[in-house]
Amino acid sequence: ELYGASSVWTQNFLRVEPLRLIGPQNFLPPPKVSSRVVRLTPLVEPNKGKGLDESVLRPDMLQDYHRFLESCFRRRNKKLVSILSDISPHAPDTKQMFAPIGNDLKSLKDLVEANGLREKRPNSTTAAEFRRLYVAFLNLIKM
């Protein structure tokens, strides 16, 4: 499972640049896999201070955004619309995040469909699509 919450989260905040491959012979005991050295460079915030913008997630969103992604990837074989309906006000780790919309699951389904993600599952959703969905979700709960 190479694609998950952590890799999506990373792609939203950092540019990941592979530098070199390191073989198992460089470690004791040697692992059964190779390792890769990467450079992580923070992405620039293009619209700092201008409110919610899908092109950037602010630092104050980090924890909730990661929780949102983890909840989605825990159910990686389900469609996003089902995942959001399941996790909304019921799961302890996302209960507070979803509290403003309560049991209004139609709003969540409409949100997923409006973002063109009706048939998407976490494994086939890009980091940009997750970011757009999360920002739309935040706009929904602030209404």
Disulfide bonds with the S-S distance in Angstrom:
none
